[in-house]
Amino acid sequence: MNTFELGEKYVMNTYSRFPITLTEGKGMYVYDENGKEYLDFVSGIAVNSLGHAHKKLTDTIAEQAKKLIHVSNLYWTRPQCELSKKLVENSDFDKCFYCNSGAESIEAALKLARKYGSATGGRQEIITMNHSFHGRTFAAVTATGQPHYQEGLGDLFPNIKYADFNDIESVKKLVNKNTVAILVEPVQGEGGIHPATKEFLQGLRSLCDENDMLLLFDEVQCGVGRLGTLFAYQSFGVVPDTVSTAKGIAGGIPCGVMLAGKKVSSCFKPGDHASTFGGNPLATAAANVVVDELLGGLLDNVKEMGKYLTASLEKIKSSFDIVTDVRGIGFMQGIECSVPVAAIIADTIENGLLLVGAGKNVIRFVPSLIATKEDIDKAMAILEKALERAQG
Ligand SMILES: Cc1ncc(COP(=O)(O)O)c(C=O)c1O
């Protein structure tokens, strides 16, 4: 059986996949089993921060694997503790909790908020935003403000309310004496690449301060250097009480981190929360490399090339009537089209450029953080041809 036949027969059918089997990667490129080359502007959906087969990352992973892949969190390991020091010293937070995915890092924040609520009068309600996306576990999918992800699941996680993104009045209307936290993505990703306004995030911060509520940021997609700052909140100048991060943090090795500020970092006591694999030496050794690279100059590349990407997308918008908007920051950008984008993406893939949608009408650009001007120019050239064909 070829790979497609094997997959269709034995892998549960939860993804609509392209008929491509990828076997290798190098830098900004991946290759399929026939040797066809693709410029990768998906990067595992904002995961491969350092591109593919980054030498320092792969060497570190190989060396760590030879020494110690995993031990229980019953013991300390050096990579986890060193990573925590770096993350804390380069942020406004006090402590790190480790897990393995974005959804888990959201679960950790929600649990911490509920613990805080229990300790401060028994409050349980959490406000999240319409069109948000927070993951597929039960609490995370409930927090996700897109009903189609919840269809057929029966009773959802209780005490979640939905407000409108970038509309502080709609949030205020939902606050009551049972509200303990507000969860928000600084840039909504799956919902269509919508950045929060600084005023909105500042408004949420004030609302939380006035009502002793926690502000929880979901930086799973927009964090880890993607906006040009190590954490997304640093691009907005609004400090939340917790940040949930994952995806790009270990460059492709599963790793999630929930960081909390002093106000709540001691709400979890031994036994309150745990994860077998969370922060294991392999994942955190990899994450140390990613953070070192980001702080060692890669953030500057994102800032500079992010502006270049915006300018390139604006140029495309001015040339094609079907492109109606350009949104985003750094290496998390999108173009909205007046037509469904699935066929345009299929066309670019056919012509050697991997892109991914964000909803029906938005093409998302989330390349590795190493992307250069030449990579962007090449991606734009392939995209332009596909848009010409789509426009007819
Ligand atoms: C903003 C956001 N939060 C949470 C998640 C869930 O992450 P994971 O798929 O690692 O559980 C995602 C995944 O796309 C995301 O974009």
The ligand as a Tripos MOL2 file, in Angstrom:
@<TRIPOS>MOLECULE
LIG
   16    16     1     0     0
SMALL
NO_CHARGES

@<TRIPOS>ATOM
      1 C1         -4.7300   30.3250   19.8610 C.3       1 LIG1
      2 C2         -4.6730   28.8400   20.0270 C.ar      1 LIG1
      3 N1         -4.9050   28.3120   21.2340 N.ar      1 LIG1
      4 C3         -4.8540   26.9810   21.4420 C.ar      1 LIG1
      5 C4         -4.5850   26.1130   20.4160 C.ar      1 LIG1
      6 C5         -4.5440   24.6310   20.6510 C.3       1 LIG1
      7 O1         -3.2440   24.1700   20.5500 O.3       1 LIG1
      8 P1         -2.9470   22.5940   20.3880 P.3       1 LIG1
      9 O2         -3.4420   22.1990   19.0520 O.co2     1 LIG1
     10 O3         -1.4650   22.4880   20.5510 O.co2     1 LIG1
     11 O4         -3.6810   21.9250   21.5030 O.co2     1 LIG1
     12 C6         -4.3520   26.6220   19.1300 C.ar      1 LIG1
     13 C7         -4.1140   25.7180   17.9920 C.2       1 LIG1
     14 O5         -4.2110   26.0590   16.8610 O.2       1 LIG1
     15 C8         -4.3900   28.0240   18.9350 C.ar      1 LIG1
     16 O6         -4.1930   28.5670   17.7260 O.3       1 LIG1
@<TRIPOS>BOND
     1     1     2 1
     2     2     3 ar
     3     2    15 ar
     4     3     4 ar
     5     4     5 ar
     6     5     6 1
     7     5    12 ar
     8     6     7 1
     9     7     8 1
    10     8     9 2
    11     8    10 1
    12     8    11 1
    13    12    13 1
    14    12    15 ar
    15    13    14 2
    16    15    16 1
@<TRIPOS>SUBSTRUCTURE
     1 LIG1         1 GROUP 0 **** ****
